[in-house]
Amino acid sequence: MRRFVKALLALGAVLALAACQSWLIFEPDRKLRAAPSDFSFRIVEVAVPVRPAAGGRTQYLNGWWIPSPQPDARTVLYFHGNDDNVSRCVTEVGPLRKLGYNIFLVDYRGFGESDGRVPSETTVYEDAEAAWNYLVADRGVPTSQLYIYGHSLGGAIAIELARRHPEAAGLIVESSFTSIYDMSQLDPRYRLLPVKRFLNQRFESVDKVSDLKIPVLILHGTQDEVVPYWMGERLFSRAPAPKQFFAIEGGRHDHDESGEAGMCEAIDRFVQSTPATVREAFSKP
């Protein structure tokens, strides 16, 4: 009888995990902590249309466009983590602002003031594609000047988008993981369950990075308390050249001002190297 009860409890845990994966992984934050007018620099709020692949009405993403004062600035498409929204990650893109780039932040459906309810791996990939199309088609950003950047869960989304767009200038991944399964195995409670069999939100970045055909920069804090440092190293080891890695010494999952100087140097060095890198590595017949 005791074995039966244990088996029943385990089955219940697995079924709950299968049903609640999206909530557990995304933790969508609807509340904006600030408005564009609260900041000292210019932020333009835009609505990005996205039509679900499965059909249905067009929905809209809430995006914040932060233009650079420099007319020929490069552009960064930034994807935030699972419990963020555009109002909170404005501070996270501080290094990008200091470097003088145009920045486009976007909330996935179910986050902030974007349409939709519970996100999924499929919908966030659709949202990333919609944000890319907005920058290229509506704003006329040349793909040779457009960089894809993702933090944490946003790193997995950025990797998938970069895989689909080898014409992008480069990819920057900060504090991101190898896969959702690997993340689940960090928690002893999930090691006892057949998680891999029931996962429907996989984000298998470690299997995707080898397909990349653009320059890659991996940033990871050595004291990351959420995504272990070794995951950043693993992503880097699987990515093809040209690639660069920067360890944020003492850095935690969300970088602070103490790590920004080094990050700025690493990002600037990467961006400055990419035109030559692209010509040498990807323009050969």
C-alpha positions in Angstrom: 0.0 0.0 0.0 2.8 2.4 0.9 4.4 1.8 -2.5 1.1 2.5 -4.2 0.7 5.8 -2.4 4.2 6.8 -3.3 3.6 6.0 -6.9 0.3 7.9 -6.9 2.0 10.9 -5.4 4.8 10.7 -8.0 2.2 10.5 -10.8 0.4 13.5 -9.4 3.6 15.5 -9.3 4.4 14.6 -12.9 0.9 15.5 -14.1 1.1 18.8 -12.2 4.5 19.5 -13.7 3.2 18.8 -17.2 0.2 21.0 -16.7 2.0 24.0 -15.1 5.3 24.1 -17.1 4.6 27.4 -18.8 3.8 29.1 -15.5 6.9 27.5 -13.8 9.2 28.5 -16.6 8.0 31.9 -17.6 6.6 33.5 -14.4 5.2 36.4 -16.6 5.2 39.8 -15.0 2.3 42.0 -16.0 3.1 45.1 -13.9 5.2 47.8 -15.4 7.3 49.6 -12.8 7.9 52.7 -14.9 6.7 54.5 -18.1 8.9 55.8 -20.9 8.5 59.3 -19.7 10.1 58.4 -16.3 13.5 58.2 -17.9 15.9 61.0 -18.7 16.6 59.6 -22.2 14.2 59.1 -25.1 12.1 56.0 -25.2 9.4 55.5 -28.0 6.7 53.0 -27.2 5.6 50.9 -30.2 3.1 48.2 -30.9 4.5 45.2 -32.9 2.0 43.0 -34.7 2.3 39.3 -34.4 0.0 36.8 -36.1 0.1 33.3 -34.5 1.3 30.5 -36.8 -1.7 28.5 -35.6 -4.0 31.2 -36.9 -6.4 33.6 -35.1 -6.4 37.3 -34.8 -3.3 39.5 -34.9 -2.0 40.3 -31.4 0.4 43.0 -30.4 3.7 43.2 -28.5 4.6 46.2 -26.4 8.0 47.4 -27.4 10.3 50.2 -26.2 12.6 51.7 -28.8 15.6 53.5 -27.3 17.2 55.5 -30.1 20.9 56.5 -30.0 21.9 60.1 -30.5 24.4 58.8 -33.1 22.8 58.6 -36.6 24.9 55.7 -37.7 24.6 53.6 -34.5 24.3 49.9 -34.5 21.1 48.3 -33.3 20.6 45.7 -30.6 17.4 43.6 -30.3 17.2 42.7 -26.7 15.3 39.8 -25.1 14.8 39.7 -21.4 14.5 36.9 -18.9 11.5 34.9 -17.6 10.3 37.2 -14.8 11.1 40.6 -16.4 9.4 43.1 -18.6 10.5 46.2 -20.5 10.2 48.6 -17.6 12.6 46.5 -15.4 15.2 45.7 -18.0 15.9 49.3 -19.0 18.6 49.3 -16.3 19.9 46.0 -17.6 20.8 47.4 -21.0 22.9 50.1 -19.4 26.1 48.8 -21.0 24.4 49.0 -24.4 23.3 52.6 -23.9 26.8 53.6 -22.7 28.2 52.2 -25.9 25.8 54.3 -28.0 23.6 51.6 -29.6 20.0 51.8 -30.6 18.1 49.3 -28.4 14.8 47.6 -28.9 13.2 46.0 -25.9 10.1 43.9 -26.4 7.7 42.1 -24.0 6.6 38.6 -25.1 2.9 37.9 -25.2 1.7 37.5 -21.6 4.2 40.0 -20.3 3.8 43.6 -19.4 1.2 45.3 -21.7 1.6 42.9 -24.6 -1.5 40.9 -25.7 -1.9 37.2 -24.8 -2.0 35.2 -21.7 0.4 32.3 -20.8 3.5 32.2 -23.0 5.0 29.1 -24.5 8.2 28.2 -26.3 6.4 28.4 -29.6 4.8 31.8 -28.9 8.0 33.5 -27.7 9.8 32.3 -30.9 7.0 33.9 -32.9 7.3 37.1 -30.9 11.1 37.2 -31.5 10.5 36.8 -35.2 7.9 39.6 -35.1 10.3 41.9 -33.3 13.0 41.2 -35.9 10.6 41.9 -38.8 9.6 45.2 -37.2 13.2 46.4 -37.0 14.1 45.3 -40.5 10.9 46.0 -42.4 9.4 48.9 -40.5 12.4 50.7 -39.2 14.7 49.8 -42.1 17.5 48.6 -39.8 20.2 46.9 -42.1 20.7 43.3 -40.9 24.5 43.9 -41.1 24.1 46.4 -38.3 21.6 44.4 -36.2 22.7 42.4 -33.2 20.6 39.9 -31.3 21.0 39.9 -27.5 19.4 37.7 -24.9 19.6 37.5 -21.1 18.8 34.3 -19.2 15.7 32.8 -20.8 16.0 35.6 -23.4 19.3 34.0 -24.3 17.6 30.8 -25.4 15.1 32.9 -27.5 18.0 34.9 -29.0 19.8 31.7 -30.0 16.8 30.3 -31.8 16.3 33.6 -33.6 19.9 33.9 -34.6 19.8 30.3 -35.9 17.0 31.4 -38.3 18.8 34.7 -39.3 22.4 34.1 -40.4 22.3 37.5 -41.9 22.4 39.1 -38.5 25.6 41.0 -37.5 26.1 38.9 -34.3 24.7 37.2 -31.3 25.3 38.1 -27.6 24.1 35.7 -24.9 24.3 36.7 -21.2 23.8 34.4 -18.2 21.8 31.8 -20.2 21.4 28.0 -19.8 22.0 24.9 -21.8 18.4 23.5 -21.7 15.4 23.5 -19.4 16.0 19.9 -18.6 19.5 20.7 -17.4 18.1 23.4 -15.3 15.5 21.1 -13.8 18.3 18.7 -12.7 19.7 21.4 -10.4 16.7 20.9 -8.1 16.8 17.6 -6.2 13.0 17.4 -6.3 12.9 17.1 -10.1 15.7 14.5 -10.3 13.3 11.9 -8.8 10.8 12.5 -11.6 10.9 11.5 -15.3 11.1 15.2 -16.3 12.5 14.7 -19.8 9.6 12.5 -20.9 7.0 15.2 -19.9 8.8 18.4 -20.9 7.0 20.4 -23.6 9.0 23.6 -23.0 12.6 22.5 -23.8 14.7 25.4 -25.0 17.5 23.1 -26.0 20.1 25.8 -26.6 23.1 23.5 -26.2 21.9 21.5 -29.2 21.2 24.6 -31.3 24.3 26.7 -30.9 26.3 24.5 -33.2 24.0 25.5 -36.1 24.9 29.2 -35.7 26.5 30.9 -38.7 27.1 34.3 -37.1 29.7 35.6 -34.6 28.9 34.8 -31.0 29.8 36.4 -27.7 28.9 34.6 -24.4 28.9 36.6 -21.2 28.4 34.8 -17.8 29.0 35.8 -14.2 31.3 33.5 -12.3 29.0 33.7 -9.2 25.7 33.3 -11.0 23.3 31.9 -8.4 20.6 31.0 -10.9 22.3 29.6 -14.0 25.6 27.9 -13.2 28.7 29.3 -14.8 29.5 26.0 -16.4 26.4 26.3 -18.5 27.8 29.4 -20.1 31.1 27.6 -20.7 29.2 24.6 -22.2 27.3 26.9 -24.7 30.6 28.5 -25.7 32.3 25.1 -26.2 29.5 24.0 -28.6 29.3 27.2 -30.6 31.3 27.4 -33.8 33.9 30.0 -34.4 34.1 32.9 -34.6 33.2 33.2 -31.0 34.3 35.1 -27.8 33.7 34.4 -24.1 33.8 36.9 -21.3 33.7 35.9 -17.6 32.1 38.6 -15.4 34.3 38.1 -12.3 32.1 37.8 -9.2 29.1 38.5 -11.4 25.7 37.2 -10.4 22.7 36.3 -12.6 21.7 40.0 -13.0 24.8 42.0 -13.5 25.3 45.2 -11.4 27.3 48.3 -11.9 30.5 46.7 -10.7 30.6 44.4 -13.7 29.4 46.9 -16.4 32.8 48.3 -17.2 34.2 44.9 -18.2 31.0 44.1 -20.0 31.2 47.3 -22.0 34.7 46.5 -23.1 33.8 42.9 -24.0 30.8 44.0 -26.0 32.6 46.8 -27.8 35.5 44.6 -28.7 33.1 42.0 -30.1 31.0 44.5 -32.1 34.1 46.2 -33.5 35.5 42.8 -34.6 32.4 41.5 -36.3 32.6 43.3 -39.7 36.0 41.8 -40.3 35.0 38.5 -38.7 32.0 38.1 -41.0 34.0 38.8 -44.1 36.7 36.4 -43.2 34.7 33.5 -41.8 31.4 33.6 -43.7 32.2 35.2 -47.1 34.4 32.5 -48.4 33.1 30.5 -51.3 
